[in-house]
Amino acid sequence: MLKFSLFTLAMMLAVAGTPVQAQTATATQVPTALSTSTDMVGVPGCHFGEKIDGTTADQARKHALDAGYTSVSGLKKSCDNNWHGQALLNGTPVNVMVTPEGRVVQEGS
């Protein structure tokens, strides 16, 4: 009777492990697909079909510096392709947004 119980337990563990392996394989494929594509489907906070453009943080930083901001930091791109970060304007800390076209807007004012 004890042998039957151990065998049953071993089979249950073997069966229980199979779906976990399948889920793990699927989960590792998702970031790969997202990293090679600019389609934002499945990214939290983004809407179906949104695309990320080719602007870079360095380009956004240059636009902010050209607009008179200093110490530009923390730039992160949102789903609408705008860059958001922090900077100093005349020595005062502010939040900034840089559009893909290079327009710099002070946020929260």
N, C-alpha and C positions, 0 to 999 in steps of 0.2 A: 504494500500500500504506500509506503514511504517513497519507493522508487517511482511509482506512478505520479505522485505529487511533485517530485523534483523534475521529472520529465515534463509534466504539464506546465510547471513554472518556467522551465527553460524555453519551451515552445512559445509561451505567452510573451516572454521577453524578446525572443527572436522576431516574432510577428510585430510587436510594438515598436521595435527599432526600425523596421523597414520604412514606414511612412515618414519618420523623422529624417532619414537619409534623403528621401525624395524631396522633402520640403527644404532641406538644407541646400541641395543642388539647385533648386529653383530660386531660392533666395540669393545665392551667389551669382546667378545669371542676371538678375535684375539690374544691379549697379553697373555691370559691364555694358548692358544694352543702353542704359541711360548715359553712360560716360562717352559712348561713341556717337550718340545722337544729340541733336540740339532740340529735339521734341521734348516738351516739358510734361507730357502725360505721365501721371503717377508721382509727380513731385509734390509734396505737401505744400499747400498754399497756392499752387498754380492751377490754371484752368486748362481744360482739354484743348490741345492744339497750340498752346502758346510756344513760341520759339525764342531761344536765347540768341541774341546777335553776337557779333564778334568783338565788341568793345572790351577793353581790358581795364583793370584797375589802374595801371600806369597811365593810360590815356585819360581816365576820369580825374586822376590826381593832377595831371598837367593842366586840364581845363580849370580845376579849382584854383590851382596856383596862379594861372593866368588871370583869373577873376579877382585876385587880391587876397585869397585865403592863404594861411600858412599852417604848418604842422598838420597836414591832412593825414588822417589815419582811419583805420577800421572800415575801409570801403568794402561793401558787400553788394552784390548785384541782386536785384529783386526780379520777380517773374516778368515785370513789364519793361525789363532791360535798363531801368534806372539804377544808378549806383548811389548808395546811402552810406554816409560816414560822418566823422567828426572833424572839425578844423577850428582854427582860430581866425577871427576877423577883428582886426585892430586890437588884438590881445584878449578878446572875449571868446570863450568857447561857444561854438554853435554846432548844430547838426546841419549837414548839407546833403543835397541831392543833385546828382549830375545826370542829365538826360543823355541818351545815345548821340544826340546831335551836338553835345558839348555845353549846353546851357546849364548854369549853376544856380541853384535855388536854395535859399536858406530855409530850413524846415522848422516848424514850431514857433514861428514869430507872429 
